[in-house]
Amino acid sequence: MSGLRDLHVSARRTLSARHLTARAVRGASGPGGQNVNKVATRIELTLDLEAAVEDLGAGAPARIRMRWPRRLDANGQLIIRCDRTRKRGRNLEIALDRMEEILREALAPPPPARRTTRPSAGSKRRRVDDKRKRSQTKQLRKRPNDD
């Protein structure tokens, strides 16, 4: 299908359009009334992860598989479906944009691990004071002893 373009995944990486396949499918569930049943406007955009290793890098397919297992088909290809509008070309653009976002997110470096810190003396003191106040409140709710 024409209209495919290279995807700019990061400042240094571009995914070639040759790794993408787009198919127009009939019976979309989006807007269009009866037109939906007659015209193939839904787009299924497929990315062959194994072929895209040369553009994305060696670790990218594994990260994509872990992050989006439900978007993979039986052959391990990443599939994006779009039936948001009545226009096939616009649905293709939306699907390409979504694919770009998914790939950017997958290739982004993970956030740094959180360094564990000890609670400050003030926070410990406040916690103990709150516990003491809570304990006193609950003690006052008890029935008084007649001893």
Residue pairs with C-beta under 8 A, 6 or more apart in sequence:
1 21
1 22
1 23
1 24
1 92
3 22
3 89
3 92
3 93
4 17
4 20
4 22
4 92
4 96
5 17
5 96
6 14
6 15
6 16
6 17
7 14
7 15
7 17
7 20
7 96
7 99
7 100
7 103
8 14
8 100
9 15
9 56
9 100
9 103
9 104
9 107
10 104
10 107
13 55
13 56
13 57
13 107
14 55
15 47
15 52
15 55
15 56
15 103
16 55
19 47
19 48
19 51
19 52
19 55
20 45
20 46
20 47
20 96
20 99
21 45
21 46
21 47
21 48
22 43
22 44
22 45
22 46
22 92
22 95
23 43
23 44
23 46
24 40
24 41
24 42
24 43
24 88
25 40
25 42
25 43
25 44
26 37
26 38
26 39
26 40
26 42
27 36
27 37
27 42
28 36
28 41
28 42
28 83
29 36
29 42
29 83
30 36
30 41
30 42
30 83
30 84
30 85
30 86
31 84
31 85
31 86
32 39
32 41
32 86
35 41
35 86
39 88
40 88
41 83
41 85
41 86
41 87
41 88
41 91
42 81
42 82
42 83
42 91
43 81
43 82
43 83
43 88
43 91
43 92
43 94
43 95
44 79
44 80
44 81
44 95
45 79
45 80
45 81
45 82
45 92
45 95
45 96
45 99
46 73
46 77
46 78
46 79
46 80
47 77
47 78
47 79
47 80
47 99
48 77
49 60
49 61
49 64
49 65
49 76
49 77
49 78
50 61
50 76
52 60
52 61
53 60
53 61
56 103
56 107
57 107
60 103
60 106
60 107
63 106
63 107
64 78
64 102
64 103
64 106
65 72
65 76
67 105
67 106
68 78
68 102
68 106
71 78
71 79
71 80
71 102
72 78
72 79
73 79
78 99
78 102
80 95
80 98
80 99
80 102
81 95
82 91
82 92
82 94
82 95
82 98
83 91
84 90
84 91
84 94
85 91
85 94
119 127
